[in-house]
Amino acid sequence: MKKMAGLGLALTMTTSLSAQQNSLALTDEFVNKNINNAVAQYKTLMTRVPDGVLPRTFDKANDSLATAKSNSWISGFYPGTLLYLYEYSKDADLLKEAEKRLQLLEKEKDNKGTHDLGFMLYCSFGNALRLTGNTHYRDVLLTGAESLASRFNSTVGCIRSWDHNSDSWKFPVIIDNMMNLEFLNWASRVSGNPKYADISKIHANTTLKNHFRPDNSSYHVIDYDPETGAVRHKHTHQGAHHESAWARGQAWGLYGYTMMYRDTHDKAYLNQARKIAAFILDQPNLPEDGIPYWDYSVSGPDVPRDASAAAITASALLELSGMVRGKERKRYLKAAEHMLTSLSSATYKAPIGTNGGFLLMHSTGHFPANSEIDVPLSYADYYYVEALIRYKHLLGH
């Protein structure tokens, strides 16, 4: 099949292959085994997903899937994972299922009520365009990018994240929003319109200025005054407390600034990614297996882990390792390999046919809300598979 040039997406690596291969500890056999297992497991999941919805997590007690509609922020991860697995396996059934779910998602291109269109559309339609060359997917994406750009406030210098809880926030911006900037960068490259990339850079710069503490950990939510652009509050909605470091939030920041350096070559973004990586890897509360607790300020045998944070972090570190040299590159590779090894162990990866068809166990969605604690999550699977495929590219395949 034709592959579209200029998509960028998450597989881009920026280092010489031979230099990376000299430092690699995992084998082709390891990667192939785990991706093949993922293909088999997702063919199990495919049989369980009802029409008209997307899988979110699995309720073990009731042996039932929890699903979401197309307007959920997680809606793009299931088709995106299917497409990554199709890229590896060339199994037409995976592509067919992904395209079936894309039909549900297409209407979200007009959704101006969410900042999550990068997750929803770029992880799904972006991969579909890259792998099939279907220009209809390009049109869907460009319409979606315009919808996302409509949420930008030039006074604040950010894309608004949430429209809810107006009694608490006036213009909330969450660190997760860094992940949606890749979509805008792509839209500028493809359309030739610099507007989208300009918005992306302004948002990244504003976030860099206001989201990070002196130790390079990130707040989850910064609330701005939309009339003046002033910071009103610095909060952590999904973390342990306002000054804690929510684990998945740190992963979003690491991934986001690594991607922004790839797309812009602005050294400020590379420097920030390196600082975030150091914060994570130097964590005294990071468990020996490299899979973080749901927040870096908490620890203990009964504290839930977040495999999704580890998967996102591992994928980001693999890309970041290609942007640096020497001991720093080796450190990032070693950490990513350690996380992938742990995630691929029986402790975190479910046996085929179990776990409702999801790959990873032991993720945490929203602990303070007592929501999705110690469960599989669709986005954990997506970034785990992405990390495996990125590693396979480093191996030269």
N, C-alpha and C positions, 0 to 999 in steps of 0.2 A: 504494500500500500504506500501511497505517497505520504511523505512526512512534511509538514509545513515548516518552512524556515521562519525564523524570527519569533517563535513562540516563547522561547526562553524557558519558561516553566521551571520546575524544581530540579531537573536532572542536570542542569548546567554545572560543569566543573571548570575551574579556572587555573588548574595547575597542569604541569606536564605529567602524563600518565606514567612514564618510566620512573620519575622521581617518587611518585606516590607508591608504586608497586614495591619498591625496595623496603618500604616501611610497613607493609600490610601483614597482619597476623592471622586474619581469618582466610579460609580457603574457598575456592569456587564450590567445592562439595558442600560446605556449610551453607553458603548462600543458596545454592540450587535446592538443597533439601528443604530449607525453610520456605522458599517461595513455592516449591511444589506442594508442600503441606498447606500453604495458604490457598493455593488454587483449589485443592480438594476440599478444604474447609469452607470456602466461599461457594462452592457448588452445593454444599449442604445448606448454607444460609439462603441461597437463591430459592430453594424449595419452600422456605418458610415465610418469605416476605409477601404479605398480601398485596394485591393490586392497589394502586392509588396512594401508597405511602412509602416511606423510606425507613430502614431499620436504624434504631438508635442505641438500644442496649438489650439485655436479656435478663428476665426475672427467673432466676434458678428455682425459687420456691414454687412458682406456678408453671414452670416450663413454658414460658411465653415471651414473645418478643415485645418490647416497647418500641413503638414506631413514631414517626413524625410526618407532618405534612410538608409540602414542598417549600413553604415559607419559613421553615425552621433553619437556624444557622447551620445545622449539621447535615442538611439535605444533600450536599454535593459529595460527601465523603464515600458513601456506598458506591455510587457509579464511578467515582474517581478511583477507588481501590480496585474495582472490577477492571477498569481500563489499564491500570498498572499491571495487573495480573495477566490481562490479555496481551499486553506488550511483551511480556516474558514468554507466555505459553503459546500464543497464537491460537488459543482455544476459542472458536467462534461463538460458543454458547455464552462465554463471558461478555463478549462484545454485544451480542444480541440482548442480553439482560441489561447491560449498561445503557444501550440506546433506548430500551423500553422505559427506563427510569428518567432518561433525559427528556422524554416527552412530558413527564410530570413537571419537570423543573423549568421548562422553557418560559412559562409565563412570568417567572420571577425576574426576567430581564427588565420588566417594567416596574419592579418593586422599589419605590423610593423611600420606603419606610424602614430600611435596614442598612447597616453598614457592612453586613456580612456577605455581600455579593461576591467577594473574592473567594471565600470558602464555598459558597453555594454554586457559583457558575464557573470560576476559573479552575477549581479542582476537578470539575466534571466536564464541562464543555471545552475547557482548555486542553485537557488530556485527549478528549475525543477529536478535537481539531488537529492536534499534533499527530495523532495516530492514523487518522482516516483522510485528512485533507478535505473534508466536507465543508464547503464554504458557507453553508447555512449556519454552521456552528460559529463561524467568524462573525456573521451578522448578529447572532444572538449575543455574543460576547460584547460587541461594540455598543449595542443598545444597553446592555447591562452596565457597562462602564460609564455611560452617560447618566444612568440612574444613580450610580454610586457617587459620581462627581457632584450631583445635585445636592448632596448633604454637606458639602464643603462651605465653611464660613470663613471668608477672607479676613474678617476682623480677629477672629480667634486664631486662624491659621491651622485649622484642623477639620476633619470630617467628623460630624456628630455621630456618636455611637448609638446611644439609646434615646428613645422618645418617651419611655415610661418613667415612673417615679418623679414626675415634675415637681412634687412637693419637696423632694430632697435635692434635686440637681436642676440646673438651668441648661447646661450644655456639657453633658458628660462625654469624656473620651477615654476609652479603655486601651490598655497596652495591646490587647488582641488585635486592635485595628491596624497595627503594623502589618499584619499578615495579608490584608486586603490591598496593600499598595502595589504588590506585584502585578495585579490585574490592571491597574491604571498605567503602570510602566509599559506593559504589553500593548495597551490600547493606543498609546502615543506612538510606539514603534510601528504599529500596523496601519493606523489611520493617518499618520503624518501630522496629527494635531498635537502640539506640545502641551496643551492645556492639562491633559491627564497626568503627564509626568511632572508638570509644575506643581499641581496639587499634591502629588505624592511626596515630592521633596519638601514642600512647605510643611506638610503634616509631619513628616519624619523629623524635620528640624525643630518644630514646636514640641514634639514629644521628647526629643533629645534634651531640650532645655528644661522641661517641667516634670517629666515622669520619673526621673532617676534621683536616688539619694546619693550622698557622698560615697557610700560603699558600692555603688553601681547596681544595687538592687532597684526594682521598679515598684512603684505604686500600681495598683490595678486601675483605679479611676481618678482622673483629674477632671474636676468640674470647673468650667470657665463661665465667665459672664459674656454672653453673646453680644452684648452691646459695646463692651470695652475690651474684651479679650483678656481681662485679668483672671488670675487663678482664684477661685472661690474656696475649693476644698481639695485635699489630697486624701483619697480614701482607698481602701482595699475591700471590695464588696465580697469577693469569693475567698479571701484569705482569712487567716486566724484573727487579725486585728489590723488597724489602719497602718501600723508601722511594720507589719510582717511582710515576708517575701513569699507570696503565693507561688508554688512551684511551676504550675503551667504558665503563669504570667511571665516568669523569668524566661521560660522556653520560647514563648511568643516573641519576646524582645530579642533574644539571641538570633532566632531564625529571621526575624524581620530586618534587623540591621545587617546581617550577613547578606541577605537578598538585595538590600538597597545598595550595598557596596558593589555587588555583582552587576547591578543594572546601571549604576551611575559612575562607578570608579571614584567616588568621593571618599577620601581617606578618613573623614570624620566618622563615617558609618562603619568602616572597618575597625577603627579604634574603639568605637562603642561596642561592637560585637565582641572584640577581644576582652574588654572590661567585663562584660556580662558573663562571658565564658569563665573568666577567672573567678568571678563571684560564685558561680555554680560549682566549679571544680574544686575550689578551696573551702567549700562549705564543711564546717565541722559536723553538721547534722546529716550529711549525705551518707546513706548507708553503704556498707562495704560492697554490695552488689551493684551500686550505681543507680538504683531505682529510687527516686526521692520520695520522702513523705509528701503528703498533699500540700504542705507549707513548710518552708525551710526553717521556720522558727519553732517547729514542734518535732518531737521524736519519741521513740519508745516502741516496745513490742506490740502494743495495741493500737498504734496510730496508723491509719490507712496509708498505703502507698498510692502513687499515681503513675501507672505505667504509661499513660498518655504523655505526661511531661517528659518521661525518659525517651519515648519514641521521637517526639518533636526535637528534643535536645540532641539526640544521636544524629538525626538527619541533618540538623543545622551544623553540628560539629564536623561532619564529613565534608560539607561544603566549605566551611571556614578553614579546614585543614589545607585546602588547596589555595588559600589566599596568603599563607604565611610560610615561613621556612624553618628549618632546623628543629631545635628542641620543641618549639611551640607547635609546629606541625605534628610532630610525633606525639605530643601530649594530647592534642585534640583527637587524633586517630585512635590512640590507645583508649581514651575515655569512651569514644563512640563504639569501638569494638567491644569494650567491657559491657556497656549498656546493651548492645545487640546480643551478646552472648547470654546475658541474664534474661533478657526478654524472650529469647529463643529456648530457654530452659523449661523444664516441666513445672517450675514454680510459677511462671507467668504465661506460658503459651499452652493453650488448651489442646487436649488430644482431639484428633479429627472426629467429628460427629458429636462433640459435646459443646458446652458453652453457647448453645443456641446457634452455632455456626460462626460466631465471632472468633477472632484469632487470639487476642490477649485477654487475660484476666487481670484483676486488681488495679483498676483505674478509679479515679475519684472525680466526679463531675462538679458538684457544688456542696462542699461539706457543711458550711454554715446553714444552708437551707435543708440539710438532711436529705439531699437529692443525689442519687446515683453514686453511692458510696461502695467501694470494693466490687465493682461490676465491670463487664466489658463495655467499651464505648467505640462507636464507629470511627471517630477521629484518631483514637489510639491505633487502630488497625491501619488506617490510611498512612500515617506517618511511619509506622513500623515497616510496612511494605515499601514505602518510598525510600527509607533508609537502606533496606536490603538491595533495592535496585540501584541506588546510588553507589553502594559498595561494589556491586557487580560491575558497574561502569569503571570503577577504580581498578578492578581486576583486569580490565581490558576487554570486557564483553558488552 
